[in-house]
Amino acid sequence: MSKEQQAVARARKAFETGRSKSLEHRIRQLKNLQRLFIEKQSVISDAIKKDLNKSVVGTQLYETLGLEGEIGLAIKKLKEWAAPRPVEKNLMTISDTVYIKPEPLGVVLIIGAWNYPWAVTIQPLIGAIAAGNAAVVKPSEVCVHTAKVMEDLLPLYIDKELYPVVTGGVSETQELLRQRFDHIFYTGNSVVGKLIMEAAAKHLTPVTLELGGKSPCYIDRNCDISIACRRVAWGKYTNCGQTCIAPDYILCDPSIQDRVIEEVKKAIKEFYTDNPKTCPDYGRIINQRHFKRIINMLEDSTIAVGGDNDESDCYIAPTVLRDVKPEAKVMQEEIFGPLLPILSVSGLDEAIKFINKGEKPLALYVFSSDNKVITRMADDTSSGGLLANDCLVHFSVNSLPFGGVGNSGMGCYHGKYSFDQLSHLRGCLIKQLNMEGVNSMRYPPHTPKKLGWARFFILQNVDLGWVGRMVLLAVLAVVAAVVLKVILLFSNFRFFMGGHGRLVSCGHADSFVVIT
């Protein structure tokens, strides 16, 4: 049995003990995970420095700070999230108990990415733990040092049987994908996403795919271009452009292109000095393979800013490209690096048309002082998320679902959305073995009259609250009592009048008919 098979089998066996379902156990594991980021911050930062040249402050700001907030929210809200959720009823179920019960799915496979190796690997793990699952964690092998730290640290803080870490490359991932899971959560690119989906289909395993794509950024000429470009430069060059929701390219009117270039150039100097290569806050390309891929994109475009590079150091300077054509190499795939192409469009209509010709992006950015422009962009395009007048920060709002659409992914997470994504929301209806007379409308023989009653009871949704339900039940009881009394009086009246009517029980305490 391979190490991957053993890890999955141990996780399955641990899950079957039922210990992951206890809210106390979930909260204890989350608190232990929270403690890891406090006690081992320096170890985490050292590894990420070696992998991506992120500074200590940058690691906390972009990797672990959000995780601490996510864990804190899960601990605070877990009892509320895991509690049965009452739902709206119709008149047929007014006296029944109807609710949604969140349940653990089972064993989840989490395949992380290398660009934010802790943030995008541990955030779904938080959701998996909170939802009561076991989880096999597969960090990206591309971040060699971080993967080793994750493999060493996680078993020291959280249940190593329920949440094993499996390291390795393509062959190890393929072996994991041959195993049966109850959910697969993958963060990466669409090419691998298709392979994940294909493997999951063999077991009908549901998937969450957090992918990427070319996220557009439209800058309206009637906005504060200086502020807009400052925010775009921050969003683009953070982590050396290796961010799935980085603005991939700019669309703007040709009349403001020179101004946009100048303002982005100013922001680069402000953030990373005259020599970004020596700036501790400017990162590096993850490896030489990706370095060469990005450099090849420059072949048929004009460099307006930057362009300096050093293959031995995996360094590419913050770069702006001007007058880029739609058919240019840099526009054929997600850049995932510090190149910022600028394409000219005549206005909002052409920008929307251009965006809609491509795949649906993970994020869409629009900068404008005109709310009508923002509304048009929101109404006439589709993307995983939309952000007006800023970049990236919607990722930090855990009350918003984060995820893609179409080619940029499926499913979402963050906060309660992580919990729900990795739970089975089980519909439950609890009835009593009484009031059988109400059910007569559904039993054969079927008649138009029964259909009429069924339409009334089934199509009338009610949301009366506890007090309202009690009042309605009382009213129904009174009505039933009055009807029964009328039937009895009518029966007695016919008896005393010498009629042939008699009251006959139908075998149920609340069901009587008059036979003539």
N, C-alpha and C positions, 0 to 999 in steps of 0.2 A: 504494500500500500504506500503510495507516494505521500510526501509531507503535506501536500495540498489536500488529499483525500483524508488524511488523519486529522487535519485542522477542522475540516468541515464536519467529520464524524464526531469529533469531540464537542464542537459547538452544538450540533444537533442533540447529542446525548445530554449536554448541560441544559439546553432549552427544555427538553422533555422532563427534567426534574421539576420544572415549574417555578424555579427561584427567580427567573428574570421578570415574572409577571407581578411580583410584589411591588407595590409603590415604594415601600421602604427600601427595598433593594435597588430600585431604579435611582432613587434620590441619593442613596449612599454612593453608587457608582458615579453619578454626575458630580457629586461633591469631591470625590477622589480625583476625577478628571480635572476639576477646577484647581485642586491643590497642585497638580502636576505643572500647570502653567505658572504658578507662583513660585514653586520650589526649583524648577528646572529651566527657568527662562534663559539663563546664560548658556546652558548646553544646547537648547533649541536655537538660539541666536548664532552660536558658533558654527553649527552645521549649515544653517542657511547662508551664512556669510561665505562659506566654502563653495556652496552650490550655486548661488545666484548673486553673490556680492552685496547682499542686503545689509544695511547697518543695523545695529542693535535696536535703535529707536524705530527704524523702518519695519523691522520684524514684528515688534509689538504693535505698531500702528496698523499694519496691513495683514498680519497673520493671527496673532493671539488675542488682541484686545476684543475683536468681534466674537471670538470663541468664548471668552469669559462672559461677555454679555449674553450670548446665546444660552450658555449653561445656567446663568443666573435666572434668566427668564423661564427656562424649562423647570427648574427647581421650584420657582415661585408659583407657576401655573399648572404643574403636573396634575394635581388632584382635580382641578377644574377640567383640564383637557381629557382626562381618563374617565371622568364621570359619565354615566348614562345621559344622553341628550334627548329631552322630550321633543316631540314633533307635533305638527298640526294634525288634527283628526277630521274625519267626516262624521256624520250623524250615526253611521253604522257602528263606529268604534268609539263613540263618545264615552261609554262606561268602561272601556278597556284601557290597559296600560300599553302605550305605544312609544317606543324610544329607539335610539341608536346607541349601540354599545361598542365602543372602540376596543378592538382586540389585537394582540400582537400577531404579526404575519408568520413569524417563525425564524428562520435563519436568513439573514440578509448578507449579500456580498457588496462591499463598498470598494470600488476601484478609484483611487485618487489620481490627481494630476500633479505635474511637477512645478507649475508656475507659482502657485501659492500652496505648497505641499501640506502645510498644516491646516490652513483655513478650509480648503475644499475637500479634505479627507475627513477631518474630525467633525466638521459641521453636520454632515449626514450621520455620522456615528452618534452624535448627541441625540438626533431624532430617533435613531434606532434603539438606543438605550431607553430614552423616555417612553417609547411606545411598547417596551417590554420584550424586544426581540433579542436574539443572539446575532452577532455580526462578525463576519470574517473581513478583516481590513487588509487591503492590498495597496500599499503606498507605491507611488511611481518610482521605478528603478532609475529614472533619469536623474533624480536628486539622490545621488548615492549616499551622501553623508546624512541627509535628513531621514531617509528610509531606514538606515541603521539605527539612528537615535530613536525613531518611532518604534522599531522592533524591540529595542532594549527597554524603553521607558514605559510603554503602555502596560505590559504585563506586571510592572511593579505597582501600578496604581489602580487598575481595574481588573475584573475577573478574567483571568487569562484563558479559561476554558470557554466562557461565553463570548469573549471578544478577542480571538487570536489574531496575530499579525503574521501575514505571509509575504515574504519579500521575494524578489526575483524579477526576471524579465518576461519576454514574450512567451516562452515555453511554460513558465509557471502560471502565467495568466491564462493561457489556453487550457492548462490542466484544471484550473479552478472552474473555468467556464464549462467544462465537461461534467461538473458535479451539479447536483440538483439543489437549487436555492428557492426560497419563497419570494425573493425580490432581489433585483440587481440594480445598484445605484452607481452609475458611471459618469465621471467628469472627464472630458477630453474633446476630441475632434469628431467630425461626422463620419469620416472613413472608418475609424475604429468603432464608432457608435453603431454602424450597420452590422459589423461583425458581432458585437455584443448582442444585438437584437436577434440575429440569426441563431446564435448559440442558445439564447433564452427561449426561442420559439420551440426548441426540441422538448422542453419541459413545460411549455405554456407559462413560463415565469414572467411576471410583470416587470417592467423596467422603468427606471427614471434615467433619462439621458440629458445631462447638462453639457451642451456642446458650445458652439460659438458662431462664427461667421463674420461677415464684413459689416460692422455696425456703422451706419452713416451718421454724419453730423452736418446739419444744415445751419448755416449762419445767415440770418436775414440782414440785409444791408441797413435796415432801420433798427439797429440795436447798439448797445455799448460794445463796440468791437474789441476794445482793449480788455475789458473784463472777460468777454466771451473767449478770447484767444488765450488768456491766462488760464482759464479753467480747462480749456481744451488741451493746452500744453501739459498741464498737470495730469489730466486723465490719460493722455497718450503716452507720456514718457515715464510714468510710474512703472517700476519693475522693468525698465528698459523696453516698454511696449508689450511685454508678455502678459497681457491681461485679456481675458476672454471678452470683456465688455469695454475694452479701450475703443475710443473713436477710431475707426479704421481709415476713414477718409473724410475730407471736407467738401461740401457742395456750397458754392456761393456765387454771387453775381460777379462777372469779370471786373466790374468797376471797383470792387473792394478787395480783389486778390492781393495786390501789392501791400495794402494796409494789413491784411490778415497775416501775410508773411512777416512783415516787420514786427507786428505785435507778438506773434509766436516766438520770433527770434529774441525779443526782449525778455519774454517769460523764461526761455531756456537759460539765458544768461543769469537772470535773477535766481532761478532754482538751482542751477548746476555750475555756476561761475563761467568764466571764459574758457575753462578747460574741463569739461565734464569728466574726462578720463581720470582726473585726480580727485574728483568730488566724491566723498564717502556716501552720498545719497543717490549716486547714479549707478545702476546695476550693470550686469553683464548678460550676454546671450548665454543660454544654458550650456551649449556645447558647439563644437565646430561644424557639425552637420547643419544645425539650425542657422549658424553664422553664414555658411555658404548659401543656404536657401534664401536668406534675406538679401544678401549682397547681389545675388542673381536677379532680384526684382528691380534693381536700379538700371539695368541695361538700356532700356528705351525711354527713360524719363529724365527730365531736367532737374538737377539739384539746385535749390534756391538757398538752403541753409544746411550746414553740416556736411555729412557724407564721409567724414574721417572714420577710419576703421583700422583695427589691428587684429588679425586672425589669431595670433598666438595668445592674445588676452581675451578673445571673444568680445571685443569692444566694437560697437558701432555707435557713433555720435548721434545725438538727437538730430533728425534730418527732416527737412521739408522739401517736397517736390512740387513744382509749379506746372501749370498748363498740361496736366495729365490727361491722357485720352482714355476713354472707357476700355479700349482694347489693349492697353499697356499691361505688361507682365504683373505689375504691382496691383492691378485690379482684378486678377484672375482667381485669387484665393485670399483667405484671411492672412494678413501680414504677420501678426504676432511678433512684432519687433518695432524699433523706433523710427519707422518711416511714416511720414504723414503726407499723402498725396492730396492735392487740391484740384478739383474738377470744376469747371465753369458751367453754371446753369443760368438761364435767363430770369428765373424767379421761382416762386413756390410751386407752381403747377409743373414745371419741368423737373424740379427736384423730386416731387412726389412720383411723377411718372418714372424717373430713373430708379428710385428706390423700389418701386413695385415691380420692375422688370427683373430684379434679382431675387435670390432666396430671402425668406423672412429672417431678419437679423435677431440676434439675442438682445441687443439694445438699440434704441434709436434716440438721437440727440437733436434738439432743435433750440436755437438761440434767437430769441426775438422779444421785443418789448410790446408786441401786438398780440393780444390774447386770441384774436381771430386766426392768426398764423399758426399758433400752437394748437388750437382746436382743429384746424384743417388737417394738420399733420397727424394728430391723434385719430381723427375720424376716417381719413382716407388712406392710411397705411396699416400694416400689421407687423408687430414685433413682440419679442418676449417681454420687454419692458420699454417704457418711454420716459425720458427725463428732459425737462425743459430748463434751459439756462444753467446747466451744470453737467458734470460727468461723474460716473462711477458710484456716487453716493447713495443711489437707491439700493445698492447691495447691502448697505449697513442698516437699512430699515427693516427690522425683523417682523413688522406687522404687514409688510408687502410680500406677496409670493414672488420668489425668484426662480425663473426658468425660461426655457425657450419655446418656440412654436415652429412647426414644420422642420426645416433643415437645421434649425438652431437648438432643437431638443424637444423633449416631452416630459411632463411632470414638473413639479415645483417644490421648493423647500424654503426654509427659514422659519423660525418660531413655531407657531401652531401648524403651519403648513408642512413642516418636516414631520411632526407627530402624525398628522393625518395621512401624509404620503406613505408612511411606513406602518400604518395601521390598517386593519380590515374594519371598516365601519359597518358593523353587523346590524341589520334591521330586525327589531324584535317587536312582537305583538303578543300580549298575554291576555287571554279571554277567560271568562268564568263559564262553568257548565250550567248556566241558567238563562232566563229570558229567551228561550228557544222560539217563542212565538214571533219575535222580531225577524228571525231567520226564514220564516215561511216564504217570503218574497223570492228567495233564491232557489228554493226547492221545486222540482217538477210536481205537478204539471205547470209549465210556464204559460202565463196569460198576460195580455196587455195591461191588465190592472196591476199585476205584480211588477211588471216592468216600470210602470209609472211610479209606484212606491220606491222601487230600487233607484230610479233616477233621482228622486227627491233625496233619499238618504245618502246615496253615494256621492253625488255631485255637490252637495252642500258642505264645504269645508268650514270648520269652526275652530277658532282659537280664543276660547273664552277665559283661559286661566283657571286656577283652582276654584275660586269662588263661583265663576260662571258655570263651571261644570256641575258643581253641587246644586246650583239653582236650577239648571236645566234638568238634571236628574230628578229633582224634587217635583218640577212641573210635569215631567213625563210620568212620574209615579201617580201624581194626582189625576192626570188625564186617564191613565190606565184604570185607576180605582173608580172614577166616574163612569167610564165606559162599561166596566164590569157590573157596577151597580145598576146602570140602565138596562143591561141585558137581563139581570136577575129580576128587576121590576117588571120588565116586559114579559118574561117567562111566567112569573107569578100571576100577572094580569090575565094572560091567556088561559092559565089553568083555572082561575076563578070564573072566567067567562065561558068555561066549558069547551075551550079550544083543544087542539091536539098538539100544541107546542110543548116541548120539553127541553130542559137544559142538559147537555151531555158533555162530559169531560173528554178531552182528546188525549188524555194520558199525561198532560203537563199541568202543573199547578197554576200556571198563568195563561192557559189556553182553553177557551170554551167556545162552543158554537151552539146556535139555536137550531134545532131540527124541527121542521114542520111536516 
